[in-house]
Amino acid sequence: MNHPRVILVGVLLIAAGIGPTSALADARESSVPVQTILASEREIEQTLDLTGSVSALKTVTVLSKVTGEIEKLLVERGMQVKAGDPIAVVEHEAELAQRDELVAAVEMAEVGVRQAQAAAKVAEAALAQAEAQLENAALEKTRIENLYKDKSVPKQKYDAVMAQYKIAAAGRDLAAAKLTAAEAQVAQAQAALKQAKAALRRLDVRIADYTVRAPFSGVITARYVDQGAMDNPTLPIVQLMDVSTLKVNCDVAQVNAGKVEKGQKVILTTDAWPEVEFPGTVFIVDPAVTPKTRTLPVEIRTDGRPAGAQAGGDIRLKPGMFVKVSIQVGAKRCLAVPRDCLMRLPGTGVYYLFVVKDGKAEKRTVTLGIGRGNYVEVVEGVAPGEKVVVKGQVNLKTGMAVHEAK
């Protein structure tokens, strides 16, 4: 008999605007709007994070090979120089005067060679003439010997022809001796010329040492003397750096030694330009671990310039800068979520996030792995396919009703 009352209550509730549709709307208004993303597997670039200091590929302290007053100092700190460019000139007037003397000695020796060669030619011609005379005398000797055998010529004439032959033979021997002596004179003159030229070359080498030159292309980073100062081979003049290529030396822990290989890509960052990335390459991997530290020395090479669109302007790594090093050691496929999902318990290294299950928030403590960019690996705490709150989780608590924000 209570049915009329139930109907009456229902009518009154409807009249008051209270019903199923209104109750659902109130429930939705009391839930928290969030944005979610499905936890899924993705490839994350694995990196080995280290630190190091930037240094020039080559750094030398330039010294003079000679002693004397610095007559000219041709560079200033910060100047770019090319290999072979003069840096300083040391006074060397005495050496230049000595060179003039040696040049004159070379010229005199050359004259001596020419004169000896001319005399040798004269002696050679005289020998040829003496040999011709001897040949004629030999023919006459043979002819007169035959006639004398037949008693066709008197002994007096025979003796005269034989005497002429002996004279011709002696003349040929004398001419040959003179040619030998003349050739010896040529050899002696040539040796004297060679010696004079060698002395001149030695002096030229020494004179070249009075001009101090850049051993390679680079920039002058320090100047230690002024023009007019006395210099010697133990005093530095300038410091020169080749900054076209820079190197970064790092130490890799023994546990990670097997992950590093020559040729791996590297990203360098520095506090001077926190948002700028500088590309590099692993250039040298030491063959042995350092016994004292149990670390593996690694050298990275870079041109010090930012990659891509960041390459313009004056942004450039400089020797002495401290940098953070990320060596790319390969990609790993793993369960990952955006970093925006994560929150950390204050004063701890414990991270947590919220997942949505049956329309309600559920807090999960997670164990993290590798990270790159905006994504980080979740080792434990979330399963693939679960909805993870990426926005709106600041004031969430476990059990709170949530709905997907539009």
VOPAGU-2260 file (C-alpha; in pm, 1 decimal, decimal comma):
REM VOPAGU-2260
SITE   aa  ch    i         X         Y         Z
SITE  MET   A    0       0,0       0,0       0,0
SITE  ASN   A    1     305,9     222,8       3,9
SITE  HIS   A    2     331,0     256,3    -375,3
SITE  PRO   A    3     149,0     590,3    -391,0
SITE  ARG   A    4     406,3     736,5    -149,3
SITE  VAL   A    5     703,1     616,1    -359,8
SITE  ILE   A    6     544,7     759,5    -670,6
SITE  LEU   A    7     482,1    1084,5    -487,3
SITE  VAL   A    8     848,5    1106,9    -369,5
SITE  GLY   A    9     970,8    1039,1    -724,4
SITE  VAL   A   10     743,7    1310,0    -859,5
SITE  LEU   A   11     870,1    1554,3    -601,2
SITE  LEU   A   12    1235,6    1472,0    -678,3
SITE  ILE   A   13    1181,9    1520,8   -1048,8
SITE  ALA   A   14    1001,7    1843,9    -979,8
SITE  ALA   A   15    1299,6    1958,3    -775,2
SITE  GLY   A   16    1542,2    1880,9   -1064,6
SITE  ILE   A   17    1703,1    1587,2    -883,3
SITE  GLY   A   18    1730,7    1271,6   -1098,6
SITE  PRO   A   19    1974,9    1023,2   -1262,8
SITE  THR   A   20    2102,3    1268,4   -1527,5
SITE  SER   A   21    2173,8    1538,0   -1270,0
SITE  ALA   A   22    2350,9    1287,4   -1041,3
SITE  LEU   A   23    2588,4    1182,1   -1321,2
SITE  ALA   A   24    2668,6    1544,3   -1396,7
SITE  ASP   A   25    2747,0    1609,9   -1028,9
SITE  ALA   A   26    2970,9    1304,1   -1016,7
SITE  ARG   A   27    3162,1    1424,3   -1326,0
SITE  GLU   A   28    3202,5    1772,4   -1175,7
SITE  SER   A   29    3353,8    1619,7    -859,1
SITE  SER   A   30    3614,9    1412,9   -1055,1
SITE  VAL   A   31    3954,5    1555,4   -1151,9
SITE  PRO   A   32    4026,1    1629,2   -1520,9
SITE  VAL   A   33    4352,4    1470,7   -1635,3
SITE  GLN   A   34    4534,5    1389,9   -1955,9
SITE  THR   A   35    4672,7    1039,6   -1996,0
SITE  ILE   A   36    4903,1     846,2   -2223,7
SITE  LEU   A   37    4939,6     474,3   -2270,0
SITE  ALA   A   38    5262,6     331,8   -2134,3
SITE  SER   A   39    5430,2     163,7   -2431,4
SITE  GLU   A   40    5760,0      32,3   -2552,6
SITE  ARG   A   41    5991,5     257,9   -2752,9
SITE  GLU   A   42    6356,1     279,5   -2848,2
SITE  ILE   A   43    6564,8     502,4   -2622,3
SITE  GLU   A   44    6918,4     599,8   -2710,7
SITE  GLN   A   45    7150,4     475,6   -2437,5
SITE  THR   A   46    7414,0     722,9   -2327,4
SITE  LEU   A   47    7715,6     711,4   -2102,8
SITE  ASP   A   48    7729,0    1037,3   -1908,6
SITE  LEU   A   49    8073,3    1169,2   -1814,4
SITE  THR   A   50    8252,9    1497,8   -1757,8
SITE  GLY   A   51    8572,7    1640,0   -1898,0
SITE  SER   A   52    8773,9    1948,1   -1984,4
SITE  VAL   A   53    8827,4    2092,4   -2329,6
SITE  SER   A   54    9183,9    2134,0   -2454,0
SITE  ALA   A   55    9345,8    2229,6   -2783,4
SITE  LEU   A   56    9454,8    1952,1   -3016,8
SITE  LYS   A   57    9810,4    2091,3   -3015,8
SITE  THR   A   58    9973,3    2335,4   -2774,0
SITE  VAL   A   59   10339,1    2434,6   -2793,6
SITE  THR   A   60   10566,4    2688,5   -2632,4
SITE  VAL   A   61   10773,1    2844,4   -2909,9
SITE  LEU   A   62   11144,1    2899,1   -2834,1
SITE  SER   A   63   11433,0    3049,1   -3029,0
SITE  LYS   A   64   11723,8    2825,5   -3131,5
SITE  VAL   A   65   11975,8    3110,5   -3097,1
SITE  THR   A   66   12081,3    3373,9   -2847,1
SITE  GLY   A   67   12050,0    3746,2   -2911,2
SITE  GLU   A   68   11834,1    4056,2   -2892,1
SITE  ILE   A   69   11480,9    4028,9   -3026,1
SITE  GLU   A   70   11490,5    4275,4   -3312,7
SITE  LYS   A   71   11127,5    4230,6   -3420,9
SITE  LEU   A   72   10827,4    4077,8   -3245,5
SITE  LEU   A   73   10560,7    4028,0   -3509,9
SITE  VAL   A   74   10263,3    3879,7   -3319,4
SITE  GLU   A   75   10023,5    3968,8   -3040,3
SITE  ARG   A   76    9808,7    3751,0   -2817,8
SITE  GLY   A   77    9494,7    3640,5   -3000,4
SITE  MET   A   78    9646,9    3662,5   -3349,4
SITE  GLN   A   79    9586,3    3383,1   -3598,7
SITE  VAL   A   80    9901,4    3256,0   -3771,2
SITE  LYS   A   81    9968,8    2999,7   -4041,6
SITE  ALA   A   82   10239,6    2736,3   -4039,8
SITE  GLY   A   83   10568,2    2900,9   -4133,9
SITE  ASP   A   84   10460,4    3257,4   -4052,7
SITE  PRO   A   85   10737,5    3461,5   -3882,9
SITE  ILE   A   86   10681,6    3522,8   -3510,6
SITE  ALA   A   87   11003,0    3703,3   -3411,4
SITE  VAL   A   88   11340,8    3802,6   -3558,7
SITE  VAL   A   89   11661,7    3789,6   -3352,0
SITE  GLU   A   90   11941,7    4036,7   -3440,8
SITE  HIS   A   91   12201,1    3874,7   -3673,7
SITE  GLU   A   92   12405,1    4146,5   -3852,7
SITE  ALA   A   93   12735,6    3960,6   -3797,8
SITE  GLU   A   94   12594,8    3649,1   -3961,9
SITE  LEU   A   95   12476,7    3849,7   -4262,7
SITE  ALA   A   96   12825,9    4001,2   -4302,2
SITE  GLN   A   97   12976,2    3653,8   -4279,9
SITE  ARG   A   98   12735,3    3539,5   -4546,7
SITE  ASP   A   99   12860,0    3810,6   -4783,2
SITE  GLU   A  100   13213,2    3676,4   -4734,2
SITE  LEU   A  101   13102,8    3320,9   -4805,8
SITE  VAL   A  102   12913,9    3429,9   -5117,1
SITE  ALA   A  103   13236,5    3592,7   -5240,9
SITE  ALA   A  104   13428,9    3274,0   -5160,0
SITE  VAL   A  105   13180,5    3068,7   -5361,3
SITE  GLU   A  106   13217,2    3305,6   -5655,4
SITE  MET   A  107   13597,9    3279,7   -5636,9
SITE  ALA   A  108   13575,0    2901,7   -5621,8
SITE  GLU   A  109   13350,9    2901,5   -5928,0
SITE  VAL   A  110   13613,7    3109,8   -6113,4
SITE  GLY   A  111   13881,3    2861,4   -6006,3
SITE  VAL   A  112   13674,3    2572,4   -6142,6
SITE  ARG   A  113   13627,7    2747,0   -6476,8
SITE  GLN   A  114   14001,7    2822,4   -6504,7
SITE  ALA   A  115   14096,1    2464,0   -6416,2
SITE  GLN   A  116   13848,4    2328,8   -6669,5
SITE  ALA   A  117   13994,1    2558,3   -6938,1
SITE  ALA   A  118   14348,3    2441,2   -6859,7
SITE  ALA   A  119   14228,9    2081,8   -6876,1
SITE  LYS   A  120   14086,8    2140,6   -7222,4
SITE  VAL   A  121   14420,0    2285,3   -7339,5
SITE  ALA   A  122   14602,6    1982,0   -7196,4
SITE  GLU   A  123   14354,9    1749,4   -7363,6
SITE  ALA   A  124   14417,2    1917,7   -7701,6
SITE  ALA   A  125   14794,4    1896,7   -7650,3
SITE  LEU   A  126   14765,1    1526,8   -7574,6
SITE  ALA   A  127   14563,4    1471,2   -7891,2
SITE  GLN   A  128   14831,4    1651,6   -8093,4
SITE  ALA   A  129   15112,1    1451,4   -7928,8
SITE  GLU   A  130   14932,9    1125,7   -8000,7
SITE  ALA   A  131   14892,8    1223,7   -8365,6
SITE  GLN   A  132   15264,8    1302,4   -8388,8
SITE  LEU   A  133   15349,3     971,8   -8222,9
SITE  GLU   A  134   15129,1     786,7   -8468,9
SITE  ASN   A  135   15308,5     949,7   -8765,7
SITE  ALA   A  136   15646,7     875,1   -8609,6
SITE  ALA   A  137   15545,8     511,9   -8560,2
SITE  LEU   A  138   15456,8     475,8   -8926,4
SITE  GLU   A  139   15784,6     631,8   -9030,5
SITE  LYS   A  140   15965,7     402,5   -8785,6
SITE  THR   A  141   15809,0      91,4   -8936,4
SITE  ARG   A  142   15888,3     207,0   -9289,4
SITE  ILE   A  143   16253,4     290,4   -9211,2
SITE  GLU   A  144   16304,5     -39,0   -9028,8
SITE  ASN   A  145   16201,0    -230,7   -9341,3
SITE  LEU   A  146   16425,2     -23,0   -9563,6
SITE  TYR   A  147   16715,6     -59,5   -9327,5
SITE  LYS   A  148   16679,3    -437,7   -9333,5
SITE  ASP   A  149   16706,8    -426,4   -9709,9
SITE  LYS   A  150   17002,5    -190,4   -9673,3
SITE  SER   A  151   16815,0      63,6   -9880,3
SITE  VAL   A  152   16887,4     355,4   -9643,6
SITE  PRO   A  153   17203,9     455,3   -9464,0
SITE  LYS   A  154   17233,5     399,3   -9088,4
SITE  GLN   A  155   17249,2     773,9   -9028,4
SITE  LYS   A  156   16898,4     822,0   -9162,9
SITE  TYR   A  157   16774,3     517,8   -8974,3
SITE  ASP   A  158   16908,4     658,2   -8648,6
SITE  ALA   A  159   16747,8     997,3   -8715,4
SITE  VAL   A  160   16401,7     840,5   -8770,3
SITE  MET   A  161   16433,3     627,1   -8457,1
SITE  ALA   A  162   16528,0     937,4   -8255,4
SITE  GLN   A  163   16223,3    1122,8   -8389,4
SITE  TYR   A  164   16001,0     835,2   -8277,0
SITE  LYS   A  165   16142,9     841,3   -7924,5
SITE  ILE   A  166   16091,3    1218,0   -7908,0
SITE  ALA   A  167   15728,1    1178,6   -8019,8
SITE  ALA   A  168   15668,2     905,7   -7761,1
SITE  ALA   A  169   15816,7    1119,3   -7485,5
SITE  GLY   A  170   15604,5    1413,1   -7599,4
SITE  ARG   A  171   15289,7    1200,3   -7580,9
SITE  ASP   A  172   15379,2    1083,8   -7227,8
SITE  LEU   A  173   15442,8    1440,5   -7118,6
SITE  ALA   A  174   15112,1    1560,9   -7265,2
SITE  ALA   A  175   14929,7    1275,8   -7089,3
SITE  ALA   A  176   15092,7    1369,1   -6758,3
SITE  LYS   A  177   14995,9    1733,5   -6805,4
SITE  LEU   A  178   14633,3    1632,9   -6873,3
SITE  THR   A  179   14628,0    1418,9   -6559,4
SITE  ALA   A  180   14759,1    1712,9   -6358,3
SITE  ALA   A  181   14502,0    1946,4   -6516,3
SITE  GLU   A  182   14219,6    1705,5   -6432,9
SITE  ALA   A  183   14345,6    1688,9   -6075,4
SITE  GLN   A  184   14334,4    2068,0   -6065,2
SITE  VAL   A  185   13972,1    2058,8   -6186,6
SITE  ALA   A  186   13880,9    1806,4   -5916,2
SITE  GLN   A  187   14054,9    2016,9   -5652,6
SITE  ALA   A  188   13878,6    2333,4   -5770,0
SITE  GLN   A  189   13540,4    2154,2   -5768,2
SITE  ALA   A  190   13604,2    2025,8   -5415,7
SITE  ALA   A  191   13688,7    2378,4   -5304,2
SITE  LEU   A  192   13364,0    2504,6   -5463,6
SITE  LYS   A  193   13163,6    2229,1   -5295,1
SITE  GLN   A  194   13320,0    2314,9   -4960,4
SITE  ALA   A  195   13246,4    2685,0   -5004,0
SITE  LYS   A  196   12883,1    2613,6   -5096,8
SITE  ALA   A  197   12844,9    2380,5   -4797,3
SITE  ALA   A  198   12975,5    2652,2   -4566,0
SITE  LEU   A  199   12726,2    2895,7   -4719,1
SITE  ARG   A  200   12440,8    2648,3   -4671,4
SITE  ARG   A  201   12536,1    2589,8   -4308,1
SITE  LEU   A  202   12534,7    2962,0   -4247,1
SITE  ASP   A  203   12200,8    3000,1   -4426,4
SITE  VAL   A  204   12053,9    2734,0   -4196,3
SITE  ARG   A  205   12187,3    2923,9   -3896,6
SITE  ILE   A  206   12057,8    3255,9   -4031,1
SITE  ALA   A  207   11714,5    3095,8   -4080,5
SITE  ASP   A  208   11716,6    3010,0   -3708,6
SITE  TYR   A  209   11727,7    3381,6   -3631,1
SITE  THR   A  210   11372,0    3406,7   -3767,3
SITE  VAL   A  211   11136,5    3222,8   -3530,8
SITE  ARG   A  212   10842,6    3075,1   -3725,4
SITE  ALA   A  213   10509,8    2914,7   -3634,6
SITE  PRO   A  214   10542,2    2533,2   -3638,5
SITE  PHE   A  215   10172,9    2493,6   -3730,6
SITE  SER   A  216    9862,4    2703,4   -3794,8
SITE  GLY   A  217    9686,1    2827,4   -3483,3
SITE  VAL   A  218    9628,7    3118,2   -3247,9
SITE  ILE   A  219    9878,0    3293,8   -3021,0
SITE  THR   A  220    9747,1    3242,4   -2666,7
SITE  ALA   A  221   10035,3    3395,6   -2469,5
SITE  ARG   A  222   10334,1    3624,6   -2528,5
SITE  TYR   A  223   10621,5    3607,2   -2283,1
SITE  VAL   A  224   10873,0    3867,1   -2412,2
SITE  ASP   A  225   10881,7    4216,6   -2560,6
SITE  GLN   A  226   11070,5    4354,9   -2856,8
SITE  GLY   A  227   11426,6    4445,8   -2758,5
SITE  ALA   A  228   11456,2    4177,6   -2491,1
SITE  MET   A  229   11750,1    3938,4   -2486,4
SITE  ASP   A  230   11652,1    3586,0   -2580,2
SITE  ASN   A  231   11811,9    3243,6   -2556,5
SITE  PRO   A  232   11701,3    2886,2   -2630,1
SITE  THR   A  233   11569,9    2834,8   -2274,4
SITE  LEU   A  234   11331,7    3133,8   -2270,3
SITE  PRO   A  235   10982,1    3095,6   -2425,6
SITE  ILE   A  236   10865,4    3360,2   -2671,1
SITE  VAL   A  237   10497,0    3273,3   -2727,6
SITE  GLN   A  238   10245,7    2994,7   -2674,5
SITE  LEU   A  239   10066,7    2862,9   -2983,2
SITE  MET   A  240    9746,4    2656,1   -2989,8
SITE  ASP   A  241    9574,2    2472,9   -3274,0
SITE  VAL   A  242    9204,9    2519,6   -3192,1
SITE  SER   A  243    9065,4    2406,7   -3528,1
SITE  THR   A  244    9009,8    2072,8   -3357,7
SITE  LEU   A  245    8953,0    2034,1   -2983,8
SITE  LYS   A  246    8984,6    1729,2   -2763,1
SITE  VAL   A  247    8809,0    1626,2   -2443,7
SITE  ASN   A  248    8972,8    1367,0   -2220,0
SITE  CYS   A  249    8742,7    1156,0   -2001,7
SITE  ASP   A  250    8774,2     856,1   -1773,2
SITE  VAL   A  251    8521,6     575,0   -1813,1
SITE  ALA   A  252    8450,5     352,4   -1514,4
SITE  GLN   A  253    8573,6      -5,5   -1551,2
SITE  VAL   A  254    8216,8    -140,2   -1542,6
SITE  ASN   A  255    8135,1      60,3   -1859,4
SITE  ALA   A  256    8466,9       5,9   -2038,0
SITE  GLY   A  257    8317,7    -249,4   -2278,4
SITE  LYS   A  258    8051,9      -4,4   -2399,4
SITE  VAL   A  259    8290,0     250,9   -2548,5
SITE  GLU   A  260    8429,5     217,2   -2900,2
SITE  LYS   A  261    8616,8     440,7   -3139,1
SITE  GLY   A  262    8380,9     627,8   -3374,3
SITE  GLN   A  263    8081,5     652,4   -3138,0
SITE  LYS   A  264    7885,9     978,1   -3153,3
SITE  VAL   A  265    7910,7    1216,8   -2859,4
SITE  ILE   A  266    7706,0    1515,2   -2743,9
SITE  LEU   A  267    7885,4    1783,3   -2540,3
SITE  THR   A  268    7715,0    2052,4   -2332,3
SITE  THR   A  269    7847,8    2333,3   -2118,5
SITE  ASP   A  270    7705,3    2573,6   -1861,7
SITE  ALA   A  271    7809,0    2863,6   -2085,5
SITE  TRP   A  272    7530,4    2767,2   -2330,7
SITE  PRO   A  273    7307,3    2514,9   -2146,8
SITE  GLU   A  274    7066,2    2464,8   -2437,0
SITE  VAL   A  275    7333,0    2417,2   -2705,4
SITE  GLU   A  276    7465,1    2076,1   -2807,8
SITE  PHE   A  277    7812,2    2031,6   -2956,0
SITE  PRO   A  278    7868,6    1711,9   -3157,7
SITE  GLY   A  279    8186,0    1506,8   -3125,3
SITE  THR   A  280    8331,1    1162,1   -3187,2
SITE  VAL   A  281    8518,1     910,6   -2974,3
SITE  PHE   A  282    8865,3     926,4   -3132,1
SITE  ILE   A  283    9092,8     731,6   -2897,5
SITE  VAL   A  284    9005,0     449,9   -2657,1
SITE  ASP   A  285    9307,7     365,1   -2445,9
SITE  PRO   A  286    9407,3      -2,8   -2471,7
SITE  ALA   A  287    9452,9     -35,0   -2094,3
SITE  VAL   A  288    9266,1      61,6   -1777,7
SITE  THR   A  289    9454,4     293,4   -1541,3
SITE  PRO   A  290    9555,7      71,9   -1245,9
SITE  LYS   A  291    9523,9     340,0    -974,9
SITE  THR   A  292    9172,9     457,5   -1067,1
SITE  ARG   A  293    9042,7     150,2   -1252,0
SITE  THR   A  294    8914,0     379,3   -1525,7
SITE  LEU   A  295    8959,0     372,4   -1903,0
SITE  PRO   A  296    9099,8     693,1   -2058,9
SITE  VAL   A  297    8902,4     810,4   -2363,5
SITE  GLU   A  298    8972,3    1102,7   -2596,5
SITE  ILE   A  299    8690,8    1279,3   -2781,7
SITE  ARG   A  300    8748,0    1507,9   -3081,0
SITE  THR   A  301    8522,0    1797,9   -3185,5
SITE  ASP   A  302    8545,9    2113,9   -3393,0
SITE  GLY   A  303    8383,0    2297,8   -3102,5
SITE  ARG   A  304    8092,2    2428,8   -3309,0
SITE  PRO   A  305    7721,4    2366,2   -3244,1
SITE  ALA   A  306    7528,8    2137,1   -3474,6
SITE  GLY   A  307    7269,3    2242,0   -3731,3
SITE  ALA   A  308    7085,6    2569,9   -3691,1
SITE  GLN   A  309    7276,6    2652,6   -3373,3
SITE  ALA   A  310    7606,4    2676,0   -3563,8
SITE  GLY   A  311    7582,6    3048,0   -3636,2
SITE  GLY   A  312    7722,6    3331,1   -3427,9
SITE  ASP   A  313    8017,6    3323,2   -3193,0
SITE  ILE   A  314    7912,9    3015,3   -2997,4
SITE  ARG   A  315    8216,3    2788,0   -2978,4
SITE  LEU   A  316    8382,1    2566,0   -2720,3
SITE  LYS   A  317    8711,7    2699,9   -2590,3
SITE  PRO   A  318    9012,7    2528,9   -2432,3
SITE  GLY   A  319    8977,7    2507,8   -2055,3
SITE  MET   A  320    8597,3    2481,9   -2052,5
SITE  PHE   A  321    8431,7    2214,7   -1836,1
SITE  VAL   A  322    8181,5    2006,5   -2034,8
SITE  LYS   A  323    7929,3    1732,0   -1979,5
SITE  VAL   A  324    7980,9    1435,9   -2211,0
SITE  SER   A  325    7711,4    1197,8   -2337,5
SITE  ILE   A  326    7851,0     905,9   -2538,1
SITE  GLN   A  327    7581,5     733,1   -2746,0
SITE  VAL   A  328    7640,1     361,8   -2685,2
SITE  GLY   A  329    7334,5     220,3   -2869,1
SITE  ALA   A  330    6953,0     205,3   -2858,0
SITE  LYS   A  331    6742,2       0,0   -2615,7
SITE  ARG   A  332    6376,6     -99,0   -2665,8
SITE  CYS   A  333    6196,4     -70,5   -2334,8
SITE  LEU   A  334    5879,3      41,8   -2158,9
SITE  ALA   A  335    5896,8     420,7   -2136,1
SITE  VAL   A  336    5686,7     715,4   -2024,1
SITE  PRO   A  337    5727,0    1091,6   -2065,0
SITE  ARG   A  338    5920,7    1269,5   -1792,4
SITE  ASP   A  339    5614,9    1490,3   -1738,3
SITE  CYS   A  340    5442,9    1190,1   -1576,6
SITE  LEU   A  341    5698,7    1166,1   -1298,6
SITE  MET   A  342    5696,9    1323,3    -954,9
SITE  ARG   A  343    5954,1    1283,2    -678,2
SITE  LEU   A  344    5904,7    1243,9    -306,0
SITE  PRO   A  345    6064,9    1552,7    -145,6
SITE  GLY   A  346    6411,2    1494,0      -4,3
SITE  THR   A  347    6445,5    1151,0    -166,2
SITE  GLY   A  348    6537,9     993,0    -496,7
SITE  VAL   A  349    6207,0     804,4    -507,0
SITE  TYR   A  350    5986,6     871,2    -811,0
SITE  TYR   A  351    5617,9     799,8    -851,1
SITE  LEU   A  352    5335,8     856,0   -1098,5
SITE  PHE   A  353    4961,2     799,4   -1127,5
SITE  VAL   A  354    4776,6     549,8   -1344,2
SITE  VAL   A  355    4405,4     553,5   -1415,7
SITE  LYS   A  356    4223,6     230,5   -1332,2
SITE  ASP   A  357    3843,4     199,1   -1342,8
SITE  GLY   A  358    3809,8     578,8   -1352,8
SITE  LYS   A  359    4015,4     633,4   -1040,9
SITE  ALA   A  360    4372,8     748,3    -977,7
SITE  GLU   A  361    4623,9     503,5    -839,5
SITE  LYS   A  362    4966,2     612,5    -713,0
SITE  ARG   A  363    5257,4     392,5    -821,8
SITE  THR   A  364    5618,5     408,7    -704,6
SITE  VAL   A  365    5839,1     337,2   -1003,7
SITE  THR   A  366    6196,1     225,4   -1065,7
SITE  LEU   A  367    6355,8     415,0   -1351,8
SITE  GLY   A  368    6621,3     312,8   -1600,3
SITE  ILE   A  369    6784,5     499,1   -1885,5
SITE  GLY   A  370    6646,8     823,6   -2020,8
SITE  ARG   A  371    6690,3    1034,2   -2331,4
SITE  GLY   A  372    6508,9    1353,1   -2419,9
SITE  ASN   A  373    6156,4    1359,4   -2273,9
SITE  TYR   A  374    6125,0     982,9   -2227,2
SITE  VAL   A  375    6258,2     762,3   -1948,8
SITE  GLU   A  376    6256,3     387,0   -1902,8
SITE  VAL   A  377    6025,8     237,6   -1636,0
SITE  VAL   A  378    6185,8     -78,4   -1503,0
SITE  GLU   A  379    5922,3    -151,9   -1241,1
SITE  GLY   A  380    5585,0     -10,2   -1133,0
SITE  VAL   A  381    5389,5      20,8   -1458,9
SITE  ALA   A  382    5268,3    -238,5   -1711,6
SITE  PRO   A  383    5246,7    -186,0   -2088,0
SITE  GLY   A  384    4912,1     -42,6   -2198,9
SITE  GLU   A  385    4823,8     118,3   -1866,0
SITE  LYS   A  386    4696,3     474,5   -1871,9
SITE  VAL   A  387    4952,2     702,9   -1712,5
SITE  VAL   A  388    4858,5    1056,7   -1607,0
SITE  VAL   A  389    5073,7    1307,3   -1792,0
SITE  LYS   A  390    4891,6    1626,8   -1691,9
SITE  GLY   A  391    4675,2    1717,9   -1392,3
SITE  GLN   A  392    4844,0    1488,9   -1138,1
SITE  VAL   A  393    4973,4    1759,6    -903,9
SITE  ASN   A  394    4691,8    1732,7    -649,2
SITE  LEU   A  395    4588,8    1373,7    -717,1
SITE  LYS   A  396    4557,9    1109,8    -449,9
SITE  THR   A  397    4493,6     740,2    -474,6
SITE  GLY   A  398    4121,5     666,8    -510,8
SITE  MET   A  399    4027,3    1005,7    -654,0
SITE  ALA   A  400    3784,5     991,3    -942,3
SITE  VAL   A  401    3928,5    1125,1   -1265,8
SITE  HIS   A  402    3807,1    1183,5   -1618,5
SITE  GLU   A  403    3986,9    1253,6   -1945,8
SITE  ALA   A  404    4013,6    1626,9   -2003,9
SITE  LYS   A  405    3916,4    1752,3   -2345,9
